[in-house]
Amino acid sequence: MAFERYAVDEAWLLANKGFCIADAQAIAGTISELQNLKIVDTLSSLKTGASHSSSLLSGFTTTAAALSEATSAAEKILLLAGGAA
């Protein structure tokens, strides 16, 4: 859906931001996959007796390092472009 919606902006994105719609979709997919894994891990740790101060918040956060480890070279271009903007 994003590609169809933003297809007319493809050239502008490449020229001004350094990434294309497919790159943005890939990074969004990676973030979604990471969050799915993290929430399952967080729920598991809460069930196995994590401290009372534990919460679900850690299941909904990530770091640039974790995202970088999970991304392809094309996605890293997008991350760098976003960081430079």
C-alpha positions as protocol buffer text, in pm:
chain_id: "A"
residue {
  index: 1
  type: MET
  ca { x: 0 y: 0 z: 0 }
}
residue {
  index: 2
  type: ALA
  ca { x: 280 y: 245 z: 84 }
}
residue {
  index: 3
  type: PHE
  ca { x: 444 y: 195 z: -253 }
}
residue {
  index: 4
  type: GLU
  ca { x: 126 y: 282 z: -441 }
}
residue {
  index: 5
  type: ARG
  ca { x: 55 y: 579 z: -218 }
}
residue {
  index: 6
  type: TYR
  ca { x: 404 y: 729 z: -234 }
}
residue {
  index: 7
  type: ALA
  ca { x: 517 y: 614 z: -581 }
}
residue {
  index: 8
  type: VAL
  ca { x: 503 y: 970 z: -713 }
}
residue {
  index: 9
  type: ASP
  ca { x: 747 y: 1073 z: -438 }
}
residue {
  index: 10
  type: GLU
  ca { x: 1004 y: 801 z: -514 }
}
residue {
  index: 11
  type: ALA
  ca { x: 1243 y: 1028 z: -707 }
}
residue {
  index: 12
  type: TRP
  ca { x: 1220 y: 1303 z: -444 }
}
residue {
  index: 13
  type: LEU
  ca { x: 1289 y: 1058 z: -161 }
}
residue {
  index: 14
  type: LEU
  ca { x: 1596 y: 922 z: -339 }
}
residue {
  index: 15
  type: ALA
  ca { x: 1729 y: 1267 z: -427 }
}
residue {
  index: 16
  type: ASN
  ca { x: 1660 y: 1436 z: -93 }
}
residue {
  index: 17
  type: LYS
  ca { x: 1661 y: 1163 z: 170 }
}
residue {
  index: 18
  type: GLY
  ca { x: 1876 y: 890 z: 14 }
}
residue {
  index: 19
  type: PHE
  ca { x: 1628 y: 604 z: 36 }
}
residue {
  index: 20
  type: CYS
  ca { x: 1334 y: 466 z: -157 }
}
residue {
  index: 21
  type: ILE
  ca { x: 992 y: 341 z: -51 }
}
residue {
  index: 22
  type: ALA
  ca { x: 1104 y: -23 z: -64 }
}
residue {
  index: 23
  type: ASP
  ca { x: 1385 y: 60 z: 182 }
}
residue {
  index: 24
  type: ALA
  ca { x: 1136 y: 226 z: 418 }
}
residue {
  index: 25
  type: GLN
  ca { x: 904 y: -75 z: 396 }
}
residue {
  index: 26
  type: ALA
  ca { x: 1193 y: -310 z: 471 }
}
residue {
  index: 27
  type: ILE
  ca { x: 1298 y: -120 z: 781 }
}
residue {
  index: 28
  type: ALA
  ca { x: 938 y: -98 z: 904 }
}
residue {
  index: 29
  type: GLY
  ca { x: 909 y: -475 z: 859 }
}
residue {
  index: 30
  type: THR
  ca { x: 1229 y: -531 z: 1054 }
}
residue {
  index: 31
  type: ILE
  ca { x: 1107 y: -311 z: 1339 }
}
residue {
  index: 32
  type: SER
  ca { x: 780 y: -502 z: 1346 }
}
residue {
  index: 33
  type: GLU
  ca { x: 962 y: -837 z: 1359 }
}
residue {
  index: 34
  type: LEU
  ca { x: 1191 y: -716 z: 1639 }
}
residue {
  index: 35
  type: GLN
  ca { x: 897 y: -589 z: 1843 }
}
residue {
  index: 36
  type: ASN
  ca { x: 711 y: -917 z: 1800 }
}
residue {
  index: 37
  type: LEU
  ca { x: 1013 y: -1107 z: 1933 }
}
residue {
  index: 38
  type: LYS
  ca { x: 1069 y: -863 z: 2219 }
}
residue {
  index: 39
  type: ILE
  ca { x: 712 y: -871 z: 2344 }
}
residue {
  index: 40
  type: VAL
  ca { x: 714 y: -1252 z: 2351 }
}
residue {
  index: 41
  type: ASP
  ca { x: 1044 y: -1249 z: 2543 }
}
residue {
  index: 42
  type: THR
  ca { x: 913 y: -986 z: 2783 }
}
residue {
  index: 43
  type: LEU
  ca { x: 594 y: -1179 z: 2852 }
}
residue {
  index: 44
  type: SER
  ca { x: 796 y: -1495 z: 2909 }
}
residue {
  index: 45
  type: SER
  ca { x: 1024 y: -1322 z: 3157 }
}
residue {
  index: 46
  type: LEU
  ca { x: 727 y: -1183 z: 3348 }
}
residue {
  index: 47
  type: LYS
  ca { x: 573 y: -1531 z: 3369 }
}
residue {
  index: 48
  type: THR
  ca { x: 896 y: -1682 z: 3502 }
}
residue {
  index: 49
  type: GLY
  ca { x: 913 y: -1455 z: 3803 }
}
residue {
  index: 50
  type: ALA
  ca { x: 1068 y: -1130 z: 3694 }
}
residue {
  index: 51
  type: SER
  ca { x: 1079 y: -867 z: 3967 }
}
residue {
  index: 52
  type: HIS
  ca { x: 765 y: -681 z: 4068 }
}
residue {
  index: 53
  type: SER
  ca { x: 906 y: -363 z: 3916 }
}
residue {
  index: 54
  type: SER
  ca { x: 918 y: -526 z: 3573 }
}
residue {
  index: 55
  type: SER
  ca { x: 671 y: -409 z: 3312 }
}
residue {
  index: 56
  type: LEU
  ca { x: 576 y: -463 z: 2952 }
}
residue {
  index: 57
  type: LEU
  ca { x: 752 y: -140 z: 2854 }
}
residue {
  index: 58
  type: SER
  ca { x: 1075 y: -321 z: 2765 }
}
residue {
  index: 59
  type: GLY
  ca { x: 878 y: -525 z: 2512 }
}
residue {
  index: 60
  type: PHE
  ca { x: 790 y: -210 z: 2321 }
}
residue {
  index: 61
  type: THR
  ca { x: 1134 y: -50 z: 2302 }
}
residue {
  index: 62
  type: THR
  ca { x: 1443 y: -118 z: 2097 }
}
residue {
  index: 63
  type: THR
  ca { x: 1784 y: 29 z: 2041 }
}
residue {
  index: 64
  type: ALA
  ca { x: 1965 y: 147 z: 1732 }
}
residue {
  index: 65
  type: ALA
  ca { x: 2219 y: -130 z: 1789 }
}
residue {
  index: 66
  type: ALA
  ca { x: 1952 y: -401 z: 1794 }
}
residue {
  index: 67
  type: LEU
  ca { x: 1793 y: -259 z: 1483 }
}
residue {
  index: 68
  type: SER
  ca { x: 2129 y: -236 z: 1308 }
}
residue {
  index: 69
  type: GLU
  ca { x: 2208 y: -599 z: 1386 }
}
residue {
  index: 70
  type: ALA
  ca { x: 1879 y: -710 z: 1231 }
}
residue {
  index: 71
  type: THR
  ca { x: 1895 y: -501 z: 915 }
}
residue {
  index: 72
  type: SER
  ca { x: 2025 y: -559 z: 567 }
}
residue {
  index: 73
  type: ALA
  ca { x: 2268 y: -327 z: 389 }
}
residue {
  index: 74
  type: ALA
  ca { x: 1982 y: -146 z: 214 }
}
residue {
  index: 75
  type: GLU
  ca { x: 1806 y: -89 z: 543 }
}
residue {
  index: 76
  type: LYS
  ca { x: 2125 y: 50 z: 696 }
}
residue {
  index: 77
  type: ILE
  ca { x: 2131 y: 314 z: 422 }
}
residue {
  index: 78
  type: LEU
  ca { x: 1786 y: 420 z: 539 }
}
residue {
  index: 79
  type: LEU
  ca { x: 1891 y: 429 z: 903 }
}
residue {
  index: 80
  type: LEU
  ca { x: 2189 y: 649 z: 815 }
}
residue {
  index: 81
  type: ALA
  ca { x: 1973 y: 877 z: 602 }
}
residue {
  index: 82
  type: GLY
  ca { x: 1724 y: 913 z: 886 }
}
residue {
  index: 83
  type: GLY
  ca { x: 1999 y: 990 z: 1132 }
}
residue {
  index: 84
  type: ALA
  ca { x: 2145 y: 1258 z: 905 }
}
residue {
  index: 85
  type: ALA
  ca { x: 1815 y: 1430 z: 835 }
}
